[in-house]
């Protein structure tokens, strides 16, 4: 015996179209790039702090 009668089940989902995939991939790429740049700067900052013993943002 099934509790689901099929009336409340969601219909078929419409897939994303080509421009939507393109937009999502560009946004993901930009966020990843920003994260990589920030992470690289953070590593450099810790390197200068731990090995040189001073703060520097240049």
C-alpha positions in Angstrom: 0.0 0.0 0.0 1.4 3.3 -1.0 0.8 6.5 0.9 1.5 8.7 -2.1 -1.3 9.2 -4.6 0.8 11.2 -7.0 -1.3 14.4 -6.8 1.2 16.2 -4.5 4.3 15.0 -6.3 6.2 17.8 -8.0 6.1 18.0 -11.8 9.1 17.6 -14.1 11.8 20.2 -13.4 12.8 22.4 -16.3 16.5 22.2 -16.9 18.7 25.3 -17.0 19.2 26.6 -20.5 22.5 27.4 -22.2 22.8 31.1 -21.0 22.0 30.1 -17.5 24.7 27.5 -17.4 27.1 30.1 -18.9 26.2 32.7 -16.3 26.5 30.3 -13.4 29.9 29.0 -14.6 31.2 32.6 -15.0 30.0 33.5 -11.5 31.6 30.4 -10.0 34.8 31.1 -11.8 34.9 34.7 -10.6 34.3 33.7 -7.0 37.0 31.0 -7.2 39.4 33.5 -8.7 38.8 35.9 -5.9 39.2 33.2 -3.3 42.5 32.1 -4.8 43.8 35.7 -4.9 42.8 36.2 -1.2 44.3 32.9 -0.2 47.6 33.6 -2.0 47.8 37.0 -0.2 47.1 35.4 3.1 49.8 32.8 2.6 52.2 35.6 1.6 51.3 37.6 4.7 51.9 34.7 7.0 55.2 34.0 5.3 56.4 37.5 5.8 55.1 37.6 9.4 56.7 34.3 10.4 60.0 34.4 8.6 60.7 38.2 8.6 59.0 39.0 11.9 57.2 42.1 10.6 53.9 43.2 9.1 53.9 44.2 5.5 51.2 44.6 2.9 53.4 45.6 0.0 
